[in-house]
Amino acid sequence: MSAAEKKHWLVRPETIRWIWRWGIAILALLVVGDAWVHGHPHFSIDGTFAFYAWYGLLTCIAMVLFAKGIGVFLKRDDTYYDE
């Protein structure tokens, strides 16, 4: 057996590319499908096209930036527990 055959199928580069491509395709279809689905917005902004897609993306970005910012205050040196 070669080294490539011994790798688990989830860590092979071709499998990772396949998962990314299909994942992006499914997400794109869900966003495009929003054109045919009639929502019942409670506010004016949540009635915009692909609201949940861009709102989720912006929220995710905000959470990552917040975590990075709070990490500045909470992080310790890697020698924190050494004597």
C-alpha positions in Angstrom: 0.0 0.0 0.0 1.2 3.5 -0.8 1.2 6.3 1.6 -1.8 7.9 -0.2 -3.8 4.8 0.2 -3.1 4.6 4.0 -4.6 8.0 4.6 -8.1 8.2 5.9 -10.6 9.2 3.2 -11.5 12.5 5.0 -8.0 13.8 5.0 -7.2 13.1 1.3 -6.8 16.3 -0.7 -9.3 15.2 -3.4 -11.9 14.5 -0.8 -11.4 17.9 0.8 -11.8 19.6 -2.6 -14.9 17.5 -3.3 -16.5 18.5 0.1 -15.7 22.2 -0.4 -17.1 22.3 -4.0 -20.3 20.5 -3.0 -20.7 22.6 0.1 -20.4 25.8 -1.8 -22.7 24.6 -4.5 -25.4 23.7 -1.9 -25.0 27.0 -0.2 -25.3 28.8 -3.5 -28.4 26.9 -4.4 -30.0 27.8 -1.1 -29.3 31.5 -1.6 -30.7 31.3 -5.2 -33.7 29.4 -3.9 -34.5 32.4 -1.7 -35.9 34.1 -4.8 -38.7 31.6 -5.0 -39.6 31.3 -1.3 -42.0 33.8 0.1 -40.9 34.8 3.6 -43.0 36.5 6.3 -40.6 39.2 7.5 -41.3 40.9 10.8 -39.1 43.8 10.1 -38.2 45.5 6.7 -34.6 44.3 6.7 -35.3 40.6 7.1 -37.3 40.7 3.9 -34.3 41.5 1.8 -32.8 39.0 -0.6 -30.6 36.3 1.0 -30.9 38.1 4.4 -30.1 35.0 6.4 -27.0 34.3 4.4 -25.4 37.7 4.7 -26.6 38.2 8.2 -25.1 34.9 9.3 -21.8 35.7 7.5 -21.6 39.1 9.1 -22.4 37.6 12.5 -19.8 35.0 12.1 -17.2 37.6 11.2 -18.2 39.7 14.2 -17.8 36.8 16.5 -14.4 35.9 15.2 -13.2 39.5 15.5 -14.6 39.8 19.0 -12.9 36.5 20.0 -9.6 37.8 18.6 -10.0 41.1 20.5 -10.8 39.5 23.8 -7.9 37.1 23.3 -5.6 40.1 23.5 -6.6 40.6 27.1 -6.9 37.0 28.1 -3.9 35.3 26.5 -0.9 34.4 28.6 2.7 33.7 27.7 3.5 30.1 26.8 5.8 30.0 29.8 3.0 31.0 32.2 3.0 27.7 34.2 6.8 27.2 34.0 8.9 27.9 37.1 
